[in-house]
Amino acid sequence: VIFLRSLTKRSCDASYCEKLFLKIIFQTNYKMIRSKLGTEYMKEDIVKMDETIHQALKNMYMGQKCTDCQASPANWATLKRGVFICIDCAQILRADSDNKIKSCMGTYLWCPDELKKMQENN
């Protein structure tokens, strides 16, 4: 109804109308999340996989030292490089949004493409 009203009140190009329609559909019917690498997932699916993904991450980062400074524990990740880092380096790298920093300790939801990036480099 909202979509149809917006179309009748103003003329718009097809691209705008399509984007508006998709926005309304996703906001009302589906809860989507976007990974830090840009892929969209159903939030419900990611929540179901959360424990499994975090266990896989833990298996990868346990016993590792920070790639940048060799400190332990290295339980944060930079998805730009696909490596584990310590919290001090994470804070420094976080200033550059290209680094896509994430905690591996269960604070954040991780998506399959993010896990794959870490697996490729570890």
Summary of the structure (lengths in Angstrom):
residues: 122
radius of gyration: 19.1
end to end distance: 49.8
largest distance: 61.3
contacts: 313
relative contact order: 0.15
helix: 52%
strand: 12%
